[in-house]
Amino acid sequence: MKQRDRVTMTPSETAAMLASHRKVQLGTLNPDGSIHLVTMYYAMLGGEIAFWTYRASQKALNLARDPRITCLVEDGEAYFDLRGVQVTGSVRVASSAEGVLEIGRLIAGSMPGMPAEGVEEYVQGAARKRVGYLVQPTRIVSWDHSKLL
């Protein structure tokens, strides 16, 4: 058996990892073909990575031009602790106001330090300037180096 096959997570392990984390590294394509890489808070919505951002942000401009995206959720410090899920695909815009609010509520509700009583006010204010996205996967790659032990 190849080492790659040994470290691959099962679909349920992959889903559990995505559900248990809150930060994702997003890679979009700049106009010159270089990668625009940022870390964002996200939530899972209907089995898809969901995030929101300001409409005028570089990632929003990039995604309007080219909806392809790569997402990375990872953790671990020592080699045998390294785990990750890479999702490659394209985004679908959550174009309705309610869709943006739903994504915002999920993200803000899980942000460290966000008081529960402040979520709705924050989301209502922030949503006016934001757009929401759902990542539709075309390829998922995972690894869990603890499986090598």
Backbone torsions as a table, in degrees:
resi	resn	phi	psi	omega
1	MET	NA	134.4	177.9
2	LYS	-71.4	149.7	179.6
3	GLN	-58.9	-37.9	178.9
4	ARG	-56.4	-42.9	179.6
5	ASP	-67.2	-32.6	-178.8
6	ARG	-69.5	-33.2	-174.4
7	VAL	-93.5	-10.5	-178.5
8	THR	-64.4	134.2	177.4
9	MET	-79.3	152.3	172.7
10	THR	-72.0	163.8	176.3
11	PRO	-56.7	-38.2	179.6
12	SER	-70.4	-36.7	175.8
13	GLU	-65.2	-40.6	178.0
14	THR	-62.4	-48.1	179.4
15	ALA	-61.2	-40.7	179.6
16	ALA	-64.3	-40.8	179.6
17	MET	-65.4	-45.5	179.3
18	LEU	-62.1	-37.6	-179.5
19	ALA	-71.7	-25.8	-173.9
20	SER	-93.6	-5.8	-179.7
21	HIS	-109.5	166.3	-177.6
22	ARG	-127.8	-15.7	-178.7
23	LYS	-112.8	138.1	179.3
24	VAL	-131.7	141.9	172.1
25	GLN	-92.3	125.3	-177.3
26	LEU	-110.0	131.1	175.1
27	GLY	-115.6	120.3	174.6
28	THR	-120.7	169.9	-177.0
29	LEU	-100.8	121.7	173.7
30	ASN	-71.3	163.5	179.6
31	PRO	-56.9	-29.9	-179.1
32	ASP	-87.1	4.3	178.5
33	GLY	91.9	-9.0	176.9
34	SER	-74.5	165.2	-177.8
35	ILE	-92.1	132.9	171.3
36	HIS	-100.2	113.1	-173.8
37	LEU	-117.1	125.1	180.0
38	VAL	-140.3	158.8	173.6
39	THR	-104.6	132.8	-177.5
40	MET	-134.0	156.1	167.0
41	TYR	-76.6	147.6	178.4
42	TYR	-143.6	171.0	172.9
43	ALA	-141.5	159.3	174.6
44	MET	-93.3	132.0	-179.7
45	LEU	-136.4	112.4	-178.6
46	GLY	60.9	33.6	179.7
47	GLY	80.1	5.2	179.9
48	GLU	-116.5	149.3	173.0
49	ILE	-68.9	128.0	179.1
50	ALA	-122.0	136.5	176.1
51	PHE	-147.5	164.6	174.8
52	TRP	-133.7	159.0	-179.1
53	THR	-157.1	165.8	176.3
54	TYR	-63.9	139.2	-178.7
55	ARG	-57.0	-31.5	-176.2
56	ALA	-92.7	4.6	-178.4
57	SER	-69.1	159.1	179.4
58	GLN	-61.0	-40.0	-179.4
59	LYS	-65.3	-37.6	178.2
60	ALA	-66.2	-42.1	177.3
61	LEU	-63.0	-43.2	178.7
62	ASN	-62.2	-44.6	-177.1
63	LEU	-70.3	-28.4	175.6
64	ALA	-67.1	-33.7	-179.6
65	ARG	-83.0	-37.3	-176.2
66	ASP	-148.9	109.0	-172.9
67	PRO	-76.4	3.3	180.0
68	ARG	-71.9	144.3	-176.5
69	ILE	-151.1	151.7	169.5
70	THR	-126.1	134.0	-178.5
71	CYS	-120.7	140.8	177.8
72	LEU	-131.7	124.6	171.4
73	VAL	-117.0	124.5	-175.7
74	GLU	-144.8	160.4	170.6
75	ASP	-158.0	174.4	-179.2
76	GLY	109.7	151.2	178.8
77	GLU	-117.2	-55.1	179.2
78	ALA	-80.9	157.2	-175.3
79	TYR	-52.3	-45.7	-176.2
80	PHE	-79.7	1.7	174.4
81	ASP	-101.7	-10.5	-174.0
82	LEU	-65.8	129.7	175.8
83	ARG	-139.9	149.8	177.1
84	GLY	-166.4	160.1	174.5
85	VAL	-134.3	124.5	175.2
86	GLN	-111.3	124.2	179.8
87	VAL	-114.1	121.2	176.1
88	THR	-111.7	137.8	-179.5
89	GLY	178.3	-145.8	177.5
90	SER	-137.0	162.1	-179.2
91	VAL	-100.0	149.7	169.5
92	ARG	-113.5	130.5	-178.3
93	VAL	-78.5	132.0	171.5
94	ALA	-84.8	88.7	-167.7
95	SER	-81.7	-24.4	-179.5
96	SER	-77.0	152.1	177.8
97	ALA	-59.6	-39.8	-179.6
98	GLU	-66.6	-35.4	176.8
99	GLY	-63.7	-42.2	177.8
100	VAL	-65.6	-42.8	178.6
101	LEU	-62.7	-40.9	180.0
102	GLU	-61.4	-45.8	178.0
103	ILE	-63.3	-45.2	179.3
104	GLY	-59.2	-42.6	179.2
105	ARG	-63.3	-42.9	179.6
106	LEU	-62.8	-44.2	-177.9
107	ILE	-70.0	-52.1	-177.1
108	ALA	-63.1	-34.8	-179.6
109	GLY	-65.7	-18.3	-179.4
110	SER	-111.4	3.0	-179.5
111	MET	-74.0	132.4	177.4
112	PRO	-58.9	134.9	176.6
113	GLY	85.2	-5.0	179.4
114	MET	-84.8	114.0	178.6
115	PRO	-68.0	137.0	-176.6
116	ALA	-54.2	-37.8	-178.2
117	GLU	-72.9	-11.4	179.8
118	GLY	-99.8	-5.7	-174.2
119	VAL	-61.1	-52.2	-173.9
120	GLU	-62.9	-43.2	179.3
121	GLU	-62.9	-44.7	178.1
122	TYR	-60.4	-48.1	-176.6
123	VAL	-64.8	-44.1	179.6
124	GLN	-59.8	-41.0	179.4
125	GLY	-71.3	-42.7	-176.1
126	ALA	-73.6	-32.9	-173.1
127	ALA	-63.2	-26.6	-178.5
128	ARG	-61.0	-26.8	-176.6
129	LYS	-108.5	7.3	-171.5
130	ARG	-117.8	163.1	173.0
131	VAL	-127.6	144.6	179.7
132	GLY	-106.1	152.6	-178.8
133	TYR	-135.4	148.2	171.1
134	LEU	-122.6	130.1	-178.4
135	VAL	-88.4	120.4	178.0
136	GLN	-100.2	106.6	-172.8
137	PRO	-69.7	142.1	168.3
138	THR	-113.7	-20.5	178.8
139	ARG	-153.0	135.7	176.1
140	ILE	-127.3	127.8	177.3
141	VAL	-121.1	136.0	-179.9
142	SER	-136.3	160.4	175.9
143	TRP	-153.9	146.9	176.9
144	ASP	-144.1	100.5	-174.8
145	HIS	-69.6	-13.6	176.2
146	SER	-65.3	-20.3	178.6
147	LYS	-71.7	-9.5	178.4
148	LEU	-83.6	-15.4	-178.8
149	LEU	-76.1	NA	NA
